[in-house]
Amino acid sequence: MNDIRRSILWVVFGLSMVLIWDKWQIHNGHKPTFFPGSTQVAAPAATSAPASDASVPAAVAVPSAGAVSAPGEAPAGAPSPVAARHEVTTDVFKLVFNTEGGSLIGAELLKHAEATRQSKDQSVQPFTLLTQGADRIYVAQTGLIGGSFPTHKTPMNLVTPETALADGQNELQVRFESGDVGGVKLVKTYTLTRGRYDIAVKHEVKNLGTQAVSPQLYLQLVRDGSKLSSETPFYSTFTGPAVYTNEKKYQKVEFADIEKKKENLYIKTASDGYVAMVQHYFASAWLLGDGVARDNFVRKVDDKLFSVGSITNLAAIEPGQTQSVQARLFIGPQEEKVLETIAPGLELVKDYGWLTILAKPLYWLLEKIHGFVANWGWSIVLLVVLIKAAFYWLNASAYRSMAKMKKINPRIMEMRERLKGNPQAMQQEMMKMYREEKVNPLGGCFPILIQIPVFIALYWVLLSSVEMRNAPWMAWITDLSSPDPYFILPLVMAVTTMIQTALNPLPPDPLQAKLMWLMPLMFSVMFFFFPSGLVLYWITNNVLTIAQQSFINNRLGVPLKFSMPNFKS
């Protein structure tokens, strides 16, 4: 009977793993492995540019404004766009502007390589964040709505011919001017500063007509919903829009939730904060000044094309008058210290998940250690050593409990064999043995459970820090953000995990004993595809755990002996 029950449990367990794997594949945008016909797989990202009317956000209803434009209202009488590209280079950027709306349609980060050191493609191309091509769209746009005004679809004239930040020059301006559209002229001035990833963007709205106008200024980031090619089925990071306000803090919005038109995903009206488009290691964000009232929006523009942005009302502009609005556009790596200096809360685009409160001090400590050793790999090792030292006495309590359990384990196994036909008597005798030996079966679990949030937070620190990208450790590990090319670290991790498991007492139940061995092994397989920095952290933790556990076992007179379940039964 027991064999039948075990067989059924193994079948259920195996089927569950198959279903979980398929769901995980679907969640990450891949085809399911075992049941490909059961779920409709998302179509690939759109390869065509969005329709012009849908790319312009709808104006926000203003009581005094009268007429409100519909979504995608194009300026009446606008000439056919003749777009021209204009490239500008600074010490950190290579930017591509489009005279259609004076939009930013390309951004290469010159201090970050597109390829990682362990990828097959070893080209020296800088990392491309913003782009407008056949297979990817990621652009920054602004314009006026609330009437027939210049939008990001309006042809504009480039009035500053400079193409590069010269040696000794600290700032470079790129200025676009629209024609007269609906009696309004829009002038955009981008100010690029040496060494900075935030760009000042000034919008000047000139009323060339004979009546007062009250346009609204929109700023938006438009991106396709494709996931990053660097993600694997075993781990993923957030990609999508985010809204930050002092009231609600950092709110992420999944592309899937936008598709489903879910409500109340973010705060829509505010007078502070920013809107951002986030992906692993890099981000972009529009920032209006504090105190500027704005309406935030997140929406689906077209098939697999999404935007996040803000709309702010301009006061009535009398004929012949000009009104200006200052904003900043951030495009760059998620370097925590740099982000903190640009705007409060902008560092949260570096996504630590729900354990941010633990992750931030861990990153601070990791960064301090790096200041001494100047190697991120050794910084990881030393950080884990410090954390294990901080939890030494808590771990010691757990390992003492495990050692006691291991000491009485042969007696428990003998008793189970002797009383296997009388479960009630077996349970009573087992509890009696625990009381006599002063052993708490859960005593080894609680101290370890308390530490789990700290190690999960450290996991996110290592996974989210752009500093790990292309950071070497030693020998063959030339990029801590990529998997080990020779699988040496994952193999070491699997061995240390097995040793650690063998040092623990076996559960009395044979099925539980087998699962206790199989789960760590399955877990180790996943690490073959994890970044080397994460595997290094786990190996260090395993080695220190084994050392501490062995030391405590010896002190308690419990010899080191591997406990193996009987897989034949």
Salt bridges, closest charged atoms under 4 A:
ASP3 OD1 - ARG6 NH1 3.80
GLU87 OE1 - LYS94 NZ 3.80
GLU100 OE1 - LYS153 NZ 3.50
GLU177 OE2 - ARG175 NE 3.37
GLU177 OE1 - LYS185 NZ 3.20
ASP198 OD1 - ARG196 NE 2.84
ASP198 OD2 - ARG328 NH1 3.88
GLU204 OE2 - ARG175 NH1 3.58
ASP224 OD1 - ARG223 NH1 3.90
ASP257 OD1 - LYS262 NZ 3.17
GLU259 OE1 - LYS300 NZ 2.91
GLU259 OE2 - LYS304 NZ 3.25
GLU335 OE2 - HIS112 NE2 3.79
GLU336 OE1 - LYS350 NZ 3.27
GLU336 OE2 - LYS360 NZ 3.31
GLU340 OE2 - LYS360 NZ 3.71
GLU347 OE2 - LYS360 NZ 3.85
ASP351 OD2 - LYS252 NZ 2.90
GLU367 OE2 - LYS337 NZ 3.47
GLU414 OE2 - ARG418 NE 3.05
GLU417 OE2 - LYS420 NZ 3.24
GLU429 OE2 - ARG418 NH2 3.03
GLU437 OE2 - ARG411 NH1 2.82
